[in-house]
């Protein structure tokens, strides 16, 4: 059985919305300054803040 790795998306803003491409309810996520990334609790997509962006 093959396990699909979660998608990683680079973003320019620290507050983003995820709806899993229409697969789950839209949730707003805040990327913490300390970690520079956040993972969607529904689809496990990881959003990573581009260097020099966001805050």
C-alpha positions as a Markdown table, in Angstrom:
| # | Residue | x | y | z |
|---|---|---|---|---|
| 1 | Unk | 0.0 | 0.0 | 0.0 |
| 2 | Unk | 1.4 | 3.4 | -1.0 |
| 3 | Unk | 0.8 | 6.4 | 1.4 |
| 4 | Unk | 0.5 | 9.7 | -0.4 |
| 5 | Unk | 2.6 | 12.5 | 1.2 |
| 6 | Unk | 0.8 | 15.6 | 2.2 |
| 7 | Unk | 1.0 | 18.5 | -0.3 |
| 8 | Unk | 3.4 | 21.4 | 0.6 |
| 9 | Unk | 2.4 | 24.9 | -0.7 |
| 10 | Unk | 4.5 | 28.0 | -0.4 |
| 11 | Unk | 2.5 | 31.1 | 0.3 |
| 12 | Unk | 3.1 | 34.9 | 0.6 |
| 13 | Unk | 0.7 | 35.6 | 3.5 |
| 14 | Unk | 0.7 | 34.3 | 7.1 |
| 15 | Unk | -3.2 | 33.9 | 7.1 |
| 16 | Unk | -4.5 | 31.5 | 4.5 |
| 17 | Unk | -7.7 | 29.5 | 3.8 |
| 18 | Unk | -7.8 | 25.8 | 2.9 |
| 19 | Unk | -10.8 | 23.9 | 1.6 |
| 20 | Unk | -8.9 | 20.8 | 0.3 |
| 21 | Unk | -9.9 | 21.6 | -3.2 |
| 22 | Unk | -13.6 | 21.4 | -2.2 |
| 23 | Unk | -13.1 | 18.2 | -0.2 |
| 24 | Unk | -13.7 | 19.7 | 3.3 |
| 25 | Unk | -15.1 | 22.8 | 4.9 |
| 26 | Unk | -13.0 | 26.0 | 4.4 |
| 27 | Unk | -10.8 | 26.7 | 7.4 |
| 28 | Unk | -8.6 | 29.7 | 8.0 |
| 29 | Unk | -5.1 | 29.0 | 9.2 |
| 30 | Unk | -2.5 | 31.3 | 10.7 |
| 31 | Unk | 1.2 | 30.5 | 10.1 |
| 32 | Unk | 3.1 | 31.1 | 13.4 |
| 33 | Unk | 6.2 | 33.3 | 13.1 |
| 34 | Unk | 8.1 | 30.8 | 15.1 |
| 35 | Unk | 7.6 | 27.8 | 12.8 |
| 36 | Unk | 7.0 | 29.4 | 9.4 |
| 37 | Unk | 4.5 | 26.7 | 8.5 |
| 38 | Unk | 1.1 | 25.3 | 9.4 |
| 39 | Unk | -0.8 | 22.1 | 8.5 |
| 40 | Unk | -4.5 | 21.8 | 7.7 |
| 41 | Unk | -6.2 | 19.6 | 10.3 |
| 42 | Unk | -8.5 | 18.1 | 7.6 |
| 43 | Unk | -6.3 | 17.3 | 4.6 |
| 44 | Unk | -2.9 | 17.6 | 6.1 |
| 45 | Unk | -1.7 | 20.1 | 3.4 |
| 46 | Unk | 1.2 | 22.0 | 4.7 |
| 47 | Unk | 1.5 | 25.8 | 4.1 |
| 48 | Unk | 5.0 | 27.2 | 4.3 |
| 49 | Unk | 5.6 | 31.0 | 4.4 |
| 50 | Unk | 8.1 | 32.1 | 1.7 |
| 51 | Unk | 11.2 | 33.8 | 3.0 |
| 52 | Unk | 10.6 | 37.6 | 3.5 |
| 53 | Unk | 6.8 | 37.3 | 3.2 |
| 54 | Unk | 3.9 | 37.6 | 5.5 |
| 55 | Unk | 4.6 | 39.2 | 8.8 |
